[in-house]
Amino acid sequence: MDRLTTATIIPDAFQGARDDVSMQFSIVWDQIRAPLIVPLLRLAVAICLIMSLMLFIERAYMGIVIILVKLFGRRPEKRYKWEPIKDDVEMGNYGYPMVLVQIPMYNEREVYQLSIGAACGLSWPSDRIIIQVLDDSTDPTIKDLVELDCQRWASKGVNIKYEIRDNRNGYKAGALKEGMKKNYVKNCDYVAIFDADFQPEPDFLWRTIPFLVHNPELALVQARWKFVNSDECLMTRMQEMSLDYHFTVEQEVGSSTYAFFGFNGTAGVWRIGALNEAGGWKDRTTVEDMDLAVRASLKGWKFLYLGNLMVKNELPSTLKAYRYQQHRWSCGPANLFRKMFMEIIRNKKVTLWKKVHVIYSFFLVRKIVAHIVTFIFYCVVLPATVLVPEVEVPKWGAVYIPSIITILNAVGTPRSLHLLVFWILFENVMSLHRTKATFVGLLESGRVNEWIVTEKLGDALKAKAVKAPKKPRFKFGESGNLDEGALEGVGKFLESHITINTIN
């Protein structure tokens, strides 16, 4: 009887304590809501609306420019001189410029053969091209494999150099910088750069080098990326939607109007004279490619983007790899903006209009505001207004502007329009990670210089697709138990969800 009485009293005591806490919280909330929460939330709404307008105007402007470019057909061949490099009977192959092809890599077991093979397959006079493999691998087995592959191509008559360092200082930028110091590079006029998972077509140099030869004001010719594994899973489809907008709109607008855009770090050809004049490769941020592009632009050099020239490459197919990549791509630009802001302001070689474009459009709106407003406004401020009805968000800011921005972004990938809702959810989830990385870059703290090479799978995906039998869907066997394929499917489903929850 005493036990029963005690068991009845204890829950009542807990219920009373919980009611007291709820009542105290309610009293505190009522006291601070009007004088503190409401004004702060209204200020946050105002700031977020301003940032949304900035992003909307930028997106609308770029959309108008793209329409005009398409209507009036301002193709690269019309804006810049282009004609094939002709054979010179007297000079022979010496009439062709000397081209260096750099392939930086780090423990690239799955893709090293693909990238080296594609580079060695480039169509260009064999005595006027040098393939330079910059191997920073720390795994001795992989280093041996890469070196053997280089020796194999060398035995076929390809002018290929295998270069290693005794450290990884500066990561990719450090490797490229060391590669440019080699004696044989002094004779080269241009340098083409391909990351370890990029596979250029044989005619890549024939389509890019003539622009640099006939237009001495051009420093860079950038090609577009073509994703070979975009259909692998829903996450790669989402990545394709975001990156297609970058290539279809942002790169094209920068090339067509200001002749400036951020170098993508790969699938591009640089004039070595312009690269050296800009100060060469620097490792002060994790976006050494963007750093070089901004410095070259401030020297007065122009860039050209070729949207019809595509180079095959691979998207990150795991959440972990994608998160590391997005941290680097969000943190690096913010940190570079912090370092170069005053340098851009003081520069006297470029016009005021170009300075405004670089500072406001390229850095502030696209690299900082776009990340912050996506998380702060859509994931924090708007949900908070539900709890504080005194704060109202105008319909144009909560519905119309976000909808138009989303539609403008989706136009770059028409085949994925039906995945728009998933893309919105995906971008909102990733916005927390990007916003955090942006503040790390601006404040130059924590993981600001973290560099983790994006994991690549190469042709392993194709092997899996061929060898792996199709798993049966959930079905019950004769004994009433789930079959082995179904159990494996359940296991993978639970494992993926546990992994995502743990990471988040």
N, C-alpha and C positions, 0 to 999 in steps of 0.2 A: 504494500500500500504506500509506504514512504517513497519507494522508487518511482511509483507511478506519479505521485504528487511532484516529486523533484523534476521528472521528465516533462511535466506540464508547465512548471514554473520557468525552466531554463529557456524554452522557445519564446515564452512571453517576454522574458527579460531581453533576449536578443532583438525581438521585434520592437520593444520599447526603445532600446538603444539606437536601432536603425531609424526609427521615426524621429528621434531627437537629432541625429546627424542630418537627416533630410530637412528638418525644420530649420536647423542652424544654417545649412547651406542656402536654403531659400531666403532666409533673412539677409544673409551677407550679399547674395545675388541682387536682391531688391535694393540694397543700399548702394552698391557700386555700379549698377547698370546705368542709371540715368546720368550721374555725374562723370563716369569714367568710360564704361564700355561703349555706350552710344556715340560719344564724340570720337573715340579712337576708331570705331568701326566706320563711321562716316568719313573720316580722314582716309582710312585704308581704301574705301570704295572710290573716293575721289582720285586717289593716286592710281589705283588700278584702272579706272576708266580712262585716265590720261594715257597710261601705257597701252591700253587696248586701242585707243585712237591712233597712237603712234604706229603700232603694228599694222592696223587696218590701212592707214594711208600708205605705208610702205608696200604692203601687199597689193593694194589697188594700183599704185603707181607702176609696180613691176608688171602687173597684168596688162596694163595699157601699153607699156613699152613692148611687151612680147607680141601683142596683137599687131602693133604697127610694124614690127620687124617681120612678122609673117606676111602681112598684107603687101608691104613694099619689097619683100624679098631681098633684104640686105644680107645676102650670103657673104661669108668670109672672102670668097673669090672676087666679090665686087668691092669690098672695102679695102682689100689689100691685094697687091700684085702677086699673082701665082702663075707659074708656068714650069713645066717639067725641066729638070736639069738635063741639059743636052750633052751628048758625048763630044769630047774634043779630041780630034785625031792626033794632034801634036802632043797634048798633055796626057792623053790616055786617062787612066783612073785618077790621076792627080787633079783633074778638073772637078772632082767631087770633094766636098768638104770631109774632113776627118771627124767621125762621130764616136763618142764614148757612150757605152750603155752600162749603167750601174744597176746592180741587183743587190740591195742590202738584205741580209737574212739573219735569223737567229733561231736555231733549233727547228728548222722548217722541214722535218722529216717527210711530211705528207705532200709537200708542194714543190720542193726544190727542183725535181726533175722537170716539172711542168714549166716553171718560170725560166730555167736555164735553157731548156729545149726551145721554148718560144723565142727567147732572145737570140739564140744561135740560128734560128730559122728566119731572122729578119733579112729581107732582100736588100742588099747594098753591096757595093764592091768589097770583096773580102779583105783587100789590103787597105781599105779606108774605114774600117770599123774595128773597135776593140770592145769585147765583152768583159766587164769587170765584176766578178762575184765577191762581194764584201761580206765575209762570213764571220759573224760574232758568236757563233754557236759555242755553248759551254759543254755540250755533250760530245765526248771524243768520237763516239760511234757515228754520230750525224756528221761531224766534221770530216771524217774519213770518207763517208758516202758522198758528200758534196765535192770533195777534192777529186775523188775517183771519177765522178761524172764530168767534172771540168777537164780532166785528163783525157777522158773518152772523146769529148768534143774537140780537144786540141789535136788528137791523133787524126781527126777528119779534116784538119786544115783550118779550123776556126781559130781566130786570134782571141783567145780567152785567157784571162788572168785570174788566178785564185789568190785573194788577199785576206789575211787574218791580222788581228791585233792581239796584244797581250793583256788588254783590258777592255771594258765596255764604256769608257768615259764618254758622256754625251749621247749614248745610245745610238739611234739611227743617224742623227746629225753628226755625231763624232765619227761614225764609220764613213759617211759620205765625205766629210772634210778630209779624213786621212786618205781616202781614195783619190781625191783631187790633187794630193801632193806628190803622187807618183811621177817619175820623170817622163814616162811615155804619154802622160796626159797633156804635157806642154804643147804637143803637136795637134791636139784636138780643138775643133771649133765649137762643137755642140755636145751636150750631154743629155741623153735620154734616161729617165729614171723609172724603174718598175719595181714595186714591192714584190715579195716572194710569191704571192698568189696571183699575179697579173700575167696574162698571156696575150701579148700583142699579135695582131695579124702580120703576115710577112710584108705587106705593103705599108706598114706604119710610117717608116722613115720617108718613103717616097711621097707621102701625103702631108707630112709636117715640115720637113727640112726646107722645101722650096719657099715656104712663107718666110722663114728666117733668112734665107739667102737673098731674097729679092726685097726685103723690107728691113733695112738696118735699124729701124726704131723699135722693132719687136724684140723682146727679151724671152718670151715664153709662148709656147703653143701647147695648150692643154686639151687632151682628149676626154671623152665621156666614158664612164664606167658602165659595163654591162654585167649584170649579176647572173651567174650560171646556176645558182641554187636558190633563186627567189621563190620557187614553188616548193621548197623543201618542207616548210611548216608555216603556220600562221604568223609567227614572229618574223620570219624573213619577208613575208608579204608586207607586213607593216613597215619594216625597214625600207623596202623598195619604194613604198609610197612617199616616205619622208625624203629619201635621197633623190628620187626622180624629180621632185619639185626643185631641189637644190640645183640639179644639172639642167633641167628644162627651162627654169625661170631665172634663178639667181645668177648662175654662171653666164647665161646668155645675155642677161641685162647688163651685167658688169662689162662684158666683152663688147657689146654693141654701143654702149653709151660712154663709159668712162675709160674703156680699155684697161680696166683693173678688176681683178677678182682674186680670191685667195687660191693660191696654188694648192692642189689636192695632195701633194706629196708623192704622187706616182702617176704614171701614164701621161707624162709631159716631157717636152724637150726644151732645155734652157740654152741660151747663148752663153757660152762660158765667160765671155768678156763682160756681159751684164751681171752674171753671178758674182764674178770677182769684184766688180765695181761696187756692188751692193754690200760687200763685206764678207761674202761667202757664208757658209753654214755656221749657225750659232746654236748652242744648246741651252740657252737661258730659259726656254719654256719647252713644253711638250708638243708645241706646234711649230717646229722648226721650218716647215714648209710655208706656213702663213707668215712667219717672221721674215723669211727671205723675200716673199712676194711684196710685203709692205715696204721693206727697205728698198727694193728695186724700183717700185712705183714712185717712191719719194725722190729717186734719182732721175725721174722723167721717162723711164722705160714703159713700153706698152705691152699688153698681154692679149693673146687671141685664144678664144675657145672654139673648138670644132665639135659641135653637137652631133654631127653625122659620122664622126670617127669614134668607134667604140672599142674598148679593150676589156676582155673578159676578166672577171675576178670573182671573189667569193665573199658572201655576207657572213657575219658571225651567226652560227646556228645554235648556240647555247646562251642561256640568259647570263651566265657568269661572264663569258667573253664579251657579250654586248654591253654589259654594265661597265666593264673596264674601259672599253672603247669609248663609250659615251662620257665617262668621267674625263678622259683625256681630251676629247673634242669639246667639252664644255668648259673645263678648267683652263686649258691652254689659251684660248682666245681671250678670256677675261684677264688672265695674267699678262698676256702680251699687250692688251689695251692699257693696262696700268703702267707698263714699262715704256710704251711708245707714245703716250698721249701728248706729252710736251714736245717730243721730237717731231711729231706731225704738225703741231701748232707752229713751231719755229721754222719749219721747212720753207725755203724760198724758191725751190725749183718747180713746184707744181702750183696750179691755180687754186684759188680759194674754194671754188666749186668742188674740186676733187678732194680737198681737205675735208669739206663738209660731208661728202659722200663716204669717205673712209671712216671718219670719226662717228658720224651720226648713223648712217644707213648700215655700213658694213659691220661696225663693232657694236655700237650702243643698241640699235634696234634688233638686229638679227642674232647677235651673240650674247646679249645680256637681257634686254627687255623681253624677248620672245620666251626665254626660259622662265624668268621670274614671274611674269604675268600668268603664264599657264598654270603654275602651281599656286601662287599666292591668291590669285583672283578666283579661279575656277574650283580649286580644291580646298581653300580655307575661307576666304571672305564670303563668297556666295553661300556656302552652307551655314556660315555663322549668322547671316542675316535672317535665316529661318528662326533662330532662337531669339532674335531681337527685332520684332516687327516694326519698331520705331524707325529702323534704317531701311530705306527703300532703294532699290537699284533700278534705274530706268530700263525699260524693255529693250531699247536700242543697244545698251551695253551688255545686257545679260543674254539676249537672244540673237538679235540681228547681226551685230558685228562678229560674234563667234561663228555664227552659221556661214557668213560670207567668207571669212578667213578659211574655214574648213573646206568649203566648196572650192575656193581658189587653189588650195593645196592639193585637193584630190584630182584636179584637172590634169595634173602631170602624169597620173597613172590611171587612165580611163578603165582599164580592165579590172581594177580593184574598187570601183565605185560601190559595189554591193557590200564591201567590207568597211565602209566608212564609220559605222558605229564602233566596230572593234578597234579601228585606228584611233578614234577619239579616246576610248578607254585606255588603250596602250600608251598613247602620248601623255595622258594625265598621270598614269602610274609612273612613267619614266621622268615626269617633270620634277618630282621630288629629288631624284638622283641628280638631274642636270642642274637644278637650282642650287643644291648644296655644293656641287662642283664649281659653279659659277662664283659663289661667294668665297670658296676656298681660293680661287684664282685672283679675285679682286683683293682679298685680304692677304694673299700670299702666305698662307698658313697650311699646316697639316700636310695633306697629300698633294701639294701643289706641283711637285716635280716627279710624282709617281709615274713610272712608265712600265706597263705590262703588255707584252706583245700579244696581239689578238690571236687566239687559237684558230688554226685553219685545219680543214679536213681534206682538202684536195680531192683526188679521185676516189677517196675512200667511200664517199657517198654513192658514187656510181656502182662501186663493187657491192655495197649493201643492197642497192636497189635490184641488182641482178641476182645475187646469191640468196638473199633472204626470202623465204616463201611467205606468201600472204597469210597472216594470222586469221583464223576464223573468228567470227563475231561471237558474242556471248550465246552459248547454247548449252543445253543440259544433255548429258550423256544418258545412256540407258539406265545407269545406276542412280540417276538423279543428282549426280555431282557435276560441278562445273568442269568443262574439259580443260586440258593443260594450257591451251592458247588463251582461253578466257582468263584463267588465273594469272597468267603472265601479264595480260592487258591490265587487269585490276592492279597488280603490283606496280607496274610502270606509272599508272595514273596516280596512285597514292604517293609513290616516290617523288614524282614531279611536283605534286602539290606541297608535300612536306618540304622539299628543297626550296621552292619559291617562298613559302611562308617563313622559312628559316632565314633566307637572304633578306627578305623585307623586314 
